[in-house]
Amino acid sequence: MKLSVSELQCLFENIINRLNSSNIIELDFKKDYYWKLDLGEQFDIANNPDVIEIGQISDDLIELKKQLDFGEIDILTLERLCAVLSVINLEYSELWY
């Protein structure tokens, strides 16, 4: 399975374009807490997860906004971004149909 970097870029641009064309200037999330699995366990479907943690979108947003000043992306930044994409999918589902 492969996805080129340019394809990934196009997908992210399409998300942003859809939000812009819907006149959404700022995302307002109602859901805050979510179930969070260890990254390795997310893809180990043969076993039940040992530990399920609780993540918090409001905390993720604070940390992502701090990250804007640094420019460096780490694993936590990607995990937080995944959570934000999930809540966008949930709370703005009408945009994707």
N, C-alpha and C positions, 0 to 999 in steps of 0.2 A: 504494500500500500504506500503510495507516494502522493505528496501534495507539494507543488513547487512554492517557493517563497512568493513569487508573483501572483500565484493563485490565492494564497493566503491573504496577501495584501488586497487583492480584488474583493475577496469576501468581506474583509473588515471595512473597506471603502463602501461596499454595498449596504452594510449595516448603517454606517454613518449617513449615507445618502438617503436611506429610507427614513431615518429619524428626522433629517433636515427637511425632506419633502413633506413630512407630516407636521411640520412647524413645531417640532419638539426642540426647544432651546435648552431645557434642563430636565433631567430625569428625576422624578420624584418617586422614591420607593416606599411602599407601604410595609412590605415584608422586611424583617430585620434579621431574624435568626434562621439558621438552616443547618441541616445535618452535613457534617464534613467527614469524609473518609480519608484515611491515609492514601496518598497517591498510588502506592504499590497495590493496595487492596482494591482500589477502584477497578483495576483491570485483572484481578485474580478472581474470576467468577466461579472457580472450582471450590473456593473456601468462603465461609462466612467471615465478615470483618471482625477482628478482635476488639477494636476500639472504634467507637463512633464518637466524634467530637461535635461540639456545637460551634459553628462559625457565626459571625455577625457582620452584616453588610455595612452598617454604619462605621464599624471599625475598619473594614476593608477600604471604604471610601476615604477615610482619614489617611490611612497609610498610602493609598494610591496617589492621593493629592500631594503628599510629601515627596513621593517618588518622582513627580514631575520636575522637581528642582534638581534632582541628581542625574537623571538620564540613564542610569544603569538599571538594568532589569535583572532581577534574581528570581529564584524559584517561588518565593513568597509573593512576589509581584504577579507572576503568572497565575498562581492559585487564586489570588484575590480577583484578578481580572476574569477568571473563569466563573467565579461566584457572581460577579456583577453581570456577566453575560447571561447567566442562568436566570437571575432575577429580572433582567430586561425581557427575556423570553417569556417568563411567567406573567409579569405585570403589564407588558405591552404586547401581548399575544395577538391582538387584533391587527397589528402592523404586519404580521408575517403571513396572513391568510389572504 
